[in-house]
């Protein structure tokens, strides 16, 4: 029956599934990398994306070439295309943004931090990075990515590479790794703001909240929130329990804060015995006989020049039958009911899972190039590969493949 079915499909003009997949990848790559001026660059871009999608295990240039079976020199050509070829990655990222806005219902712009371990010290940006969640120091590159998040997909659309001082202050290192003169030192919060500012110029949709996790950074969350507010963006940001806040009209806690300032965690703990908003299990946690609750308070943020001009809300989960509160979130969204904020919290959790999948299975960890442009090229190609199935699945992939035919990716 299988052979008969395949024969009938072919006789009706339907290509086999593997050809549809290959053709749709080719059409998709042509869309994302169509700005490349040379036909050979566009072919190598399509080959690279196809290799990332189909090569099992480690995604080195040689393994991609072996999977593609496109000639003895293919590995060198793939490496050259990613690490040394002088092409602009920005238009490709803008096309990923356009496709994500066109084909998904974007709920939030979310931030993900990619830790990419390296054995040596020659790759651009590599440094010793302390990971607070594990208490360990790793030798790695750190990429900060902006994702467009819907209820079903989290699409990486732009990246920044963190560069510690030694990479920016050493002229020889800058020349060797081709770091542009206009790349300057930025804090993590400044990288996020730069990402938001850059993509806001080309986005074709209404603004959605920016969601980020700064719970391991003592001051980044407050600064990020106030800067986004000044730019007209709403935000939902995970912050440390120790974030200093000034309760807005909370007489209940006045005796606990003689100077008017409390930590966010302490404020919510003081309020939690008074109840809160009953909610469904938080982020898929196991249901309990007593419902988890959300507790929140309106606050202002203290700073060097007094209080922030805006009122914010801090909120957290109060687990049923457990002391204290869970992760604390700071948001400029003070009017919506608390349960309406949970999909934005889940968006950050979904982005974290997507980032783990991207880095483990689509090549970011496996890049062997050492240059600054090479890193950005590879992250763009990996992002395009990761985004292929959520953006081109089902009818979209069939439409893109229609008429594309089999192509020779490189020669």
Phi, psi and omega in degrees: 000324181296314181297320180295317179298316180296319182295317180295319179300316181294322182292336179271003177092009179271120177289157178298157185305321183294330178286322176300315180300313182296317181292321180291325175297318179299314180295320178296313179298323178297324178291312185289322185248020180295345179286342181296131189287326186264139181298324181293326176295318180295324178293318180292326176298314178297319179297317182298313180296316178299318179297318179296327181281336189243347182276121177285154175070216185295139186253051175287162179301321181293318179292323176298315181297318179298321180292320184282333180056054183244026174119160186293331183263009186297321181300315179297320181292320177297316178296318179298317180299317183283318191265330189238337182295133186274073177243151185274123181275345186298313180301324179296320179292323177295326178291323174298319176300313182298314180297318180296319179290329182281325191247359175226159175267095187288123180264329185202157165263118185246155184249133175234145179246118181261123174259117186245097184299143177226146180277321182258192183241017187261340180290140185303128176087355183294140181197171177277119185238127179273126180259108185296325184294333180250346182073019182241156175255130181237150175271113190200168163266150179238118177251138177249119186244150174251128183245145169262118191248130171244188179290341186238350185212153178225105190257118177285126184238345179200157186217153168229143177258123177289130181237107175298167187308321185298329181283338181261334185269342183263109183299324181294317178297319181297317181293316184296323182258006173060047175278121182299153182297332184274003176274114185243171179293133175222143172285166177305317179297321179293325175298316180298316179297322178295320176298312181297313181299318183293315183283335178299332181290337184242354180294142179254012184236165176296152182294140175240164181298147172267129183240131183211161177244109176242025187295344178258010180236116190303322187240351186298320184298315181295317180294317181298317181298313183291323179291321178293320177301317179298333179270358180088019180255136167282158182211154171226114192228126173288131185230161177295152174303331184276007178301128182279130181223160175247112181302138180262104177068029181258084180296332182305325187257006185301320182291342179269356182221078183306325180267007178085358184246135174229164168279152183299318180298316180294320179301314182289328176294322179293327182276336189297327177298339181280359178109213183159195181262118178296141183215165175292168180310135186280117177054039175079016179293159183294129179299149178233159180303326177257125186294142168299155179230155172258135177237141184214165177208149173273136185217166164242161183254121178286149179209185182295334182248035179097214184267150174298145183293339184260157174264135179240172176237133168253141180211159180201166174273136170253101184299140179300127176074009181239149179283156174075189181233163180274211181300137182262137179239143177245130182219149173276353181275090186265345184268320183297147172303147184306317181300337179289347178274344185298322176300331178286323174296318179293329178299320178293319177297320179294323178294321177300317178293319179296320179296320177297319178295315180301310185290328183277326193241356184234014167104345182304326181285342193258001184291134184256359179285163184239354187269161176295311176298323180300317179299314181292322176300310184295319179295328177292315179295318178295320179296319178297317178297315181297323184281348187304307187290315177294331181272332187241013181291156174062231186298325182296319180292319180297319179296317181294326183282338186302117178083354183288321178072178177282138181235151172269116189286329181203153180203000000 
